[in-house]
Amino acid sequence: MSNISVSLPDGSVRDLAPDATALDLAAAIGSGLKKAAVAAVVDGRETDLTAQLHDGAVVSIITAGTDEGRHVLRHSTAHVMAQAVTRLFPGAKFTIGPAIENGFYYDFELPGGATFSDDDLGRIEAEMREIVKANQPFVRSEMSMAAAKELFADQPYKVEIIERVESAEADNEDSAEVGEGGIISAYRNTDAFIDMCVGPHVPSTGKLGFFKLQRVSGAYWRGNEKGPMLQRIYGTAWESKQALADHLHQLEEALKRDHRKLATELDLLSFPHELGGGLAVWHPKGAIVRKLMEDYSRLRHEQGGYEFVYTPHLANGKLFETSGHLQWYADGMYPPMEMDNGTYYMKPMNCPMHCLIFRSRQRSYRELPLRLFELGNVYRYERAGTLHGLLRIRGFTQDDSHIYCTKEQMATEVASLLDFVLSVLRAFGFEDFTFNLSTKDPDKYIGDDEIWDEATEALRQALDSHGLEYAVKEGDAAFYGPKIDIDVRDAIGRSWQLSTIQADFQLPERFGLEYVGADNGRHRPIMLHRALFGSIERFFGVLIEHYAGAFPTWLAPVQVRVLPVAEAHEEYAATVVEALRAAGARVDTSVADDGLGKRIRNAKLEKIPYVLVVGDDDVAAGTVGVNPRGGEVERGVDVEAFVEQFRAEVSTAETAALGA
């Protein structure tokens, strides 16, 4: 047989033996690539390195250090974990084990309703390392659904997945996990272990090894609270020892920065169990920071030509029938309340009520763009297992804006919105952004293709005109319009999705919104949804973790604390407090009931930007000792000089925030 030719991503062509695999191609390119390779993309489809290539194929090699490569490593490691569990716990039933961001998990049902202990993780991890050491090959096979059900007859969850696919009731995730077109694919490590999966996987378990099992949790089968409770083991896997170590270090840092822990330690807010899950109360110190955030938001919107509106916390169900929320979003809403004149719901979003404001009278094209802004409280029923402090909460406040504009104005408005979003995020200390453009799902959308194309192009042009790199998420838009999601990277490198700009063709249509154009005809406006913070609560939680609770001076709930060395210095300390308060500082004092060292330590634990100490020499000279957070102590600083220094620092920060 003659050799075959395959094309590489750079357009070059390689001649290979007729039975060559993707791994052979990697080896032909170089030993380094062969070592780093974990899978391949052949004619646009991910496949195993052991797959045989065909003449004319377009091939790229997936390496371990890429996002795609890490996904392969993690999913392969999940299979190894399932194999280890079935070895150690005979009779265990295994369900699904996907790769997730930074790791993987697998769900199990243990015999007799047993649960994993923390000690079990060490045993499982040791068994996994034995499997890795054995360098077992991942061998792919395909079979009919009938054969798959027979093969997995002792694994009821696998059989259920097959039957759901077979009856066309499976969701996309299940279908993607096991095969398509009536064929089930599976990977065998040994004669004793096989798991359904479409792959790809690494060639053998010896390509793995840089992993760590992290924790055990309960998980309902398919997320159904009425279904069986399973045991979920989470782990993380990486391409190198250093990458794993870096990730584990980041997790340690994240634990120190956990906003729930810091919120308690810094007396910012709490989640009393009497309120119920996912509901917070803000303490005075947290409320100060929140007020600063909200005041800043109001000022920026006022400067940006927005009009302020207010809407109620609940509404008649007919409103949410019109908006489509009861059709598309009912599971995320609180249960209905039956009242004397109808059924009412807590509002999950502000947009339907803003549409009522637009529709309250006839609108002219001269009023557009009409920019409505509200710090509006909304309520969403998040499942108990998904709640996570301020980051996933049931009652929260959105800095919500809806812009009603013509098709011709849309591109300019989106570009302006992008500037606005970035300036606000920069004002609070974020500089590293990731942008994603979500486009139309070809099967789930409303509106005509022309409007979708125009809206998508407007979002694309806004990103391009700013010179921003972005990923396109094909088919990931909501059914009512394309969107830009903006993620920020925090101080320890984690990514947070905060801001969104979204075009909407659904609500103007459903609410019959119109404006009178220059031609005296009636036209449908385009509606742009836009949240900068996302929500006050989530943004505050991210801020706490970004700064590890040590807010910049302009945001700190207490900016300065004055400490008299002894009771004799308290009167002078009070004059220093008054001078700072007159300059606009948030300042307090701690009298000499405890030793000075203890009071200084307490102030540092509270992460106060400036601690001022006053003693005999300061009383005589009109000075203070300045102990700045993270800086060197300076003695004998003139009070007026410090006040001016403080005033200038805060003023500069506030000016920069407004001009960011």
N, C-alpha and C positions, 0 to 999 in steps of 0.2 A: 504493500500500500504506500502511496505517496504521502509526503508530509502534509500537514495542515498549516494554514496561516491564520493568525489571530491579530486583531488590532488592539492597541493600548490607548489609554485616555489621551496621550499626547499626539495621537495620530500615527505613531510608528507601527510597524508590522513585525511580528516574530514568526519564524518558521519552527514548527515543533513536530515531534514524532506523531504518527496518526492516533496513538492511544494516550496522548499527553493529557495530564490533569492540570488544574489551576495551580497546584503545588509545584508541578514541573515547570510551569511558566515562571513562577516566583523564583525558583532555583536558577532558571536560565538567565533571569535578569540580574540576580546577585545573591550571595549567601546571606547578606544582611536582611534582604527582603524575605527570603525563605524563612529565616528565623522569626521575623516579626509577623508573618502572615498568619491569619486565623480563619479567613473565609475569602470569598471572591464575589464579584458581581459579573455575571455573564449575560449579555444582551439585556441589561437593565434589571436582572433578577438576582437576588442574593442566593448563593449556593455554597456547598461545601468545597474545600480545597481538593478533596478526593474526586470530585465530579469530573468526568471526562469531557474535554472540550471538543467542539466541532469546527470544521473549516469555516472561516469567515466570521467567527464569533468576535464580539467586542468585549474585552475583559479588563477589569480593574481588580487589583488585589486589596483586600481589607486588612489593615494591620492592627495590632493589638492596642496601639496608643491612640486610636481614633474613637470617636463616639460610637461608630458602627462596630468597631472591633471590640470595644468594651461591652457592648450589648451582647455580642457573641460569647465573650468570656463569661459574662454573668449568667446568661441562660444555660451555658454548659455547666457552670459550677452549681446551678440549681439542680440540674439532673444528678450531679455527683452527690449533692446533699440528700436527695430523695433516695438514691441507692444506699447511702450510708444509714439512713433512718430505717429502711426496710431490712437491712442486715441486723441492726441492733434491736429493732422492735418487731419481731415476727408477727405477721397479721396486720401491720399498719396499712391503712388505706391512704393513698396519695392522690391529690386532686389536680391542682394547677400550680406551676412554679415559674412565673414570668420574670424577666429582667425588668428592673425599674430604675429610676434615676439613682445613680451611685451604688446600685446593688441589685438584690434579688430577694425573692421569698418563695416559700413553698408551704402549702396548706396540707395538714395531715389529720386523719382521725385514728387515734390509738385504740387498741383493743380495750374493752371494758370501760371506756370513757376516761382512760388515764390521761394525764397531762405531762408535758415536758417540764423539767426543773432546770434551773440555771446550771446545775452540775451536768445535766445531760448535754448541754451545748458543747462542753469540752470533750465529752466522749464522741459526739457526732463529728466534731471538727477533726479529732484524731483519726477516726475511721475514714473521713474524707481524704486525709493526707495519705493513708494507705492506698486508697483507690488511685490517687494521683501518682503515687510512687509506682504502682503497677502498670502505668502507661497504657490503660485499656483503650482500644480504638472505639470511636463512635461510628457505628455501622448503620447506615440508613437503609430502610426497607419501605415498600409501599404495599398496601393490601386493600381488599374490598372492606366495606363497612361490616359485612357479615363476619368476615375473617377477624376483623379487629375486635368485634364484640366477643368472639370466642376466645381470642388471645387474652383479652382483659376481663374475662368472666369473673375473676376474683377481685376486681377493682370496680366497685359499683359506681363511683364517681366518674371514672373514665367511660364506662358503659353509658351513663346518662349523657355525657358530652356527645358521644357518638350518636346516640338516639336523637338528641336535639338537632344535630346537624342533619341526620338522615331525614328527619321530618320537617326540615327547613324552618325550625323554630329557634335555631341557635343564633346568638348575636354575632356580630362581626368578629369580636375577639375570639370566641370559641372556634369559629370557622377558620380563622387565621392560624389558630394554634394546632389544628389537627389535620388539615388538608382541604381539598376542594375537588369538585367534579366526581363525587362518589368514591374517591380514593383517600384512604387514611395513611399518613406517613408516620413512621416511628423510628426511634434510634435505640439500638441495643449496645450496652456496654459489655455485658457478659451474657452467658446463657441464663443467668439468674436475674437480670434486670433489663427491662425495656420500657420506654416511655414514649407516648404519642407526642409528636412535635413536627412542625414543618421545617425547622432548622433555620439557618445553618448552625452547625456546631464545629468546634475545633476538631482537628483530625483525631486526637487522642487525649486522654485525661492528663498526660504528662505535660501538655501545653498550659495547664492550669497550676495553681499553687499559691497565688498571692491573694488570699481571701481571709475573712474573719467573720465568724458567726456572732451576731450582736444581741439579739433579744428574741423573746417569745411573746406572742400575744394571742388572744382569742380572735377568731374571724368567722362570721357566719358564711355558710356555703352560698355563693352567688350574692353575698351582701344582704340576703333575706333574713330578717330578724326572726322569722318563723321557721327558718331552716335549721339544719344541724349546726352546732357550734364546733368549729375545727380549731386545731392548733397551728398557728402560723409562726414559722421561724424566718427571721430576717437575717440577711448577711450582706457583706460587701465584697467585691472582687475587683482587682485592678491588674494592669499589665506588668507591674514591677513592684519590687519590695519598697522602693522609694515612694511610688505613687500611693501604695497602700498606707505607708507610714504618714504621708502628707495628709491623706484623707482622715485617718484616725486622729491626727493632731487637730485637724479642723473640727472634728466632732467634739474633741475635748474643749476647744475654744468655744464652740457653739453652746456646750453645756454651761459654761461659765456665763455666757451671754443670754441664756434663756430668759425671755422677757417675763415669763410668769414668776420665776424666782426673783429676778431683780425688781419687778413691780412690788412684790411683798417687802423685800429688804429695804427699798427706797420709799416705801409708803406712798406709792403712786395710785394703786387701785387694787381691787380684790374681786373675787368671784364667790360671794357667799352662797352656801348650798341652799339657804332658804329661798334664794331667788330662782333657783333651777339652773340647769346646765346652759352654758353659752351666753350668760348674761353677767355684765360687770357693773360695779359701782366705782365711780372715780373719786378718789380722795383729794383733799385740797391741793397737794403737790402735783399730782397727775393732772388735775383740772387746770392748774396754771399753765402747764405745757399745752394742754388741749386748747385752752383759750388763745394762746399765742398762735397756734396753728390755724385756728378758725379765724382769728382777727387778720392774720396774714392773707388767708384765702379770700376773705371778704374784700380786703383792700385791693388785692390783685384783680379780682373780678370787677370791682367798681372801676378801676383804671382801664380795664379791658373792654368796656362797653357792654357789660352784662347787666341785665335787669333782675332784681331779686324777687323771688316768689316764695310763698309758703303753702304747703298742702297738708291735709290731715293725715293721721297715722293709720286710718282704716277707711274702707270704702265699701259700697254696695257691690255684691258679686257681679252685677251686670256690667260694671266697669271693666272687670277682669275677664269677662266673657268677650267684651268688645276688643280688648287689647290682645286677647289670645293667651293670656297667662294661665287661665283655667284649662286651656287645651294643651299648652306646651310646658307649663311650669308648676302644675298643681302640687306635685310631690315636694316642691321646695317651699310651699306656702303653709302657714299655720292653718289649722282646721277652721271651718266656718263658724260664725256666731249667728244664731237665729235671733232676730229682733222683730219688733212689732211691724216694721214695714219692709222686711226682706232679710236676705242673708248677707252678712258682712264678713270681710276678711281684713286682717292686718296687711298693709301693703308690702309687697316684696321689692317694689321698685317705684320710683317717682315718675317715670316717663308717662304713664297713662294720664296722670293728673296734669302734667305740663301740656299734654295735648288738649285737654279740656280748656286750659287757659288760652291757648292759641285759638281754639274754636269759639271762644266766648263772644267774639264779634267778627265782623268782616275785616279781612286783612288786605293790605295793598302791597304791591311789590316794593313800594317805597319804604316799607317797614323792615324789609329783609336785607341782610340776615337779622333775625330776631333771636337774641341770645338770652335764654332764661337760666337762672342759677338758683340753687337751693342747697343748703346744708340740711338734707332731709333724712329723718330716721326711717329705716326700713327693717323688716322682720322676715327672716327666712328660717324655715325649719331644717336645720342641719341635723343629720343623724348623730346620736350621742357618740358613736365611735369615731366620728370625724372631727369633733370639736377640739380646738387647740388654742386655748387662751384667747388673745385678741386676733390671732391670725385666721381662725375659723370660728365664728361667733354667730349667735342667732339674732341679736339686736344690734344694729350699728348705724352709723351716720355717713352718708355719702356726700362728697362735694360734687354734687350732680349738676351737670349742665346739659341743656338740649338746645341745639342751634337749628333753626328752621331757615332754609335758604333755597335759592333757585339752583337748578342744575348748573347754570353758568357761574354761580358763586362758589360752588362746592370746592373746587381745587384751591382757590385762594383761602377759603375758610380752613380747610384741612392743613394747609401749610402754616397758617397762623396758629392753629391749635397745637401743632407740633412744636412750634417755638414756645408757646405758653407752657406746655407740659414740661419740656426740658428745662426751662428757666425755673419752674417751681421745684423740680427734683434737685437741681443744682443748688438752689437756695438752702436746702436742708442737708447738703453735704454729699450728694451722690454725683459721681462723674463718669461711672462706667456703665454703659447702657447696651442692651441688646434689643433689636427690633425684629418683629415678626409680622408679616403681612399674610392674613388669612383670606383665602379666595373661596369662591362659590363651590359648594357641594353640588355636583351635577344632578344629584337625585333629590336633594332636599333644599328647595329654595322657592321663594315667591318673587313676583315681579318679572319684568321682561328682561331679556338678555342684554338689551342695549343699555338700560339703566345700570345693570350690574357691571357691565364693561366700563361705563363712564365712571362709576364710583370707584371701582378697583383701580382704574388708571389715575384717578385723582389722588388716591392714597399713595400709589406708586410714585407719582410725580413729586408729591410732597417729600417723600423719603429721598428720592434722587436729587431733588433740588437742594437738599441739605447735605448732600454728599455722604449719606449714611449707608452703611452696609446693613443688609437685612436678609432674613431667611423668608422664603415663601412657603407657607403651609397650604399646599393645594387641598381644596375641599374642606378646610377647617373652619370656615366662616359659619356664623349662625345663619339660620334660614332666611333672615330678613336683611342681610347686608354684609359686605366685607368689613374687615377691621384691621387696625394696627394695635398690637400689644407691645408695651414697653416694659422690659424687665430692667431692674437695677442690680448691680453687684455690690455687696456690702463689704465691710472692712476686712472680713476673712474669706472673701471670694465666693460667697453664696449668692445665688440668683433669686430675685423676688419679682413676681409679676405684680405690678402696681397700677400703671396707667393704661387706659384704653381709649382709642378713638374709633368710633364705629358708625358706619352709614346704615340707615334704616329706611326701607321702602314700605315696610309692613304697617307701622302705626299710622303714618299719614293716610294710607289707604283705608285702614280699618276704621279710623275716626272721621274719615271724610274731610280731611283738612284741605283748605283751598286758600288761594290768594288771588286777587284781581291783578292781572298783569298790565303792562303798558299798552297791550292791544285790547284792553277791557275784557279779555277772556278770563275764564277761571282755570287755574293751574294748580297742580299738586306740588307742595314743597318737598324737598329732601330734608330728612331729619338726621342730625348728627348727634350721637350720644358721646359724652366725654366726661371722664372722671380723672382727676389729677392724682389725688391721694389714693384713689380707689375707694377706701373708706377711712375715716378718721382713726378708727380703732386699729385696723390692720397696719396703717402707715405708722401709727404710734408704736405698735409692737415691733415693727421692723426698725424704727429709729432706736428704740431701746437696745436692740441686739446689735445694730450697726455701731453705736457708740458705747456699748457695754454699760449703759446707764450713765456714762459721763458726758452729758449733753454739753454742747458748746455754750459758752457763757450767755449768749443772748437767749438761749432756750432753757437754761437751767432753772428749775423751780426755786431754788435758793442759790443766789449768785455769790453772796459773801456772808461769812459768819465771823463775828467779832468775839474774841475770847479775852476777857480780863484775866490777868495772872492770878489776882487775889481780889477779895471783896473790896479792898481799898481802891481798886482801879475800875470798878463797875460804873461809877458816875462818868468818868472820862470815856469809857467804852460806849455809853449811851450817846454821847455827843458825836462819836465817830459814826454810830448807826444812823443818827439823824442826818449827818452830812451826806452819807451815801443814799439814804432814802430820798433826800431832796434832789439827788442827781438821777433818781429813777431806778435805783438798784433794789432788787429783792434781797433784803438783808435781814438777818436775825442775830441774836447773841445767845451765848451759853454762859451763865454765871458760874462763879467759882465754887459750886457745891461739890464738884468732883475735881480730881487733880488735873492739871493742865495737859499732861500727856494723854490721859484718857479722853479728854474732850477733843484734842487734836485728832486722835485716832478715829473717834466717832465721826468727826467732820469728813475725814478722808473716806471712811466707809460709805458715807452719804454722797460722796463724789462731788462735793461742793467746789466750784472753781477757785475761790479765794478764801483762805482762812487768815484773818488778821489777829495778831496777838499784841496786847498792850500791857506794859508794866510801868515801873517807876520812871525809867528814862523817857518813855513815850509820853507820859503825862506831863513831864517837865518840858519836853521839846516839841510837843504837838505832832508826834510821829506815830507810826505803827510798824510792827514786824509783819512782812508779807510772806505768806506761805502759799504759793500758787500750786494748783493741782498739776503734778508732773514736772514741776520746776524747782529751782533753787530758792531757798529761804533768803530773804533780803531784810536786813534790820535797818531801823531808823529812817523809814521812808516817810516823807512829809505827807500828812493827811490830804491836804489839798492836791498835792501832786498825784497821789494814788487815785483820788476821786476823778481827776481829769483823765488819767490813764484809763480808768475803768470806763468812763463816759465815752472816750474815743474808741475803745475796743468794741463796745456794744453798738455805737453809732455806725462804725465802719461795717460791722457784720450785718446790721439791719439794712444799710444802704446797698451793700453787695447783694443781699437777698432780694431786694426790690428791683435791682438792676440785673439780676442773674440771667 
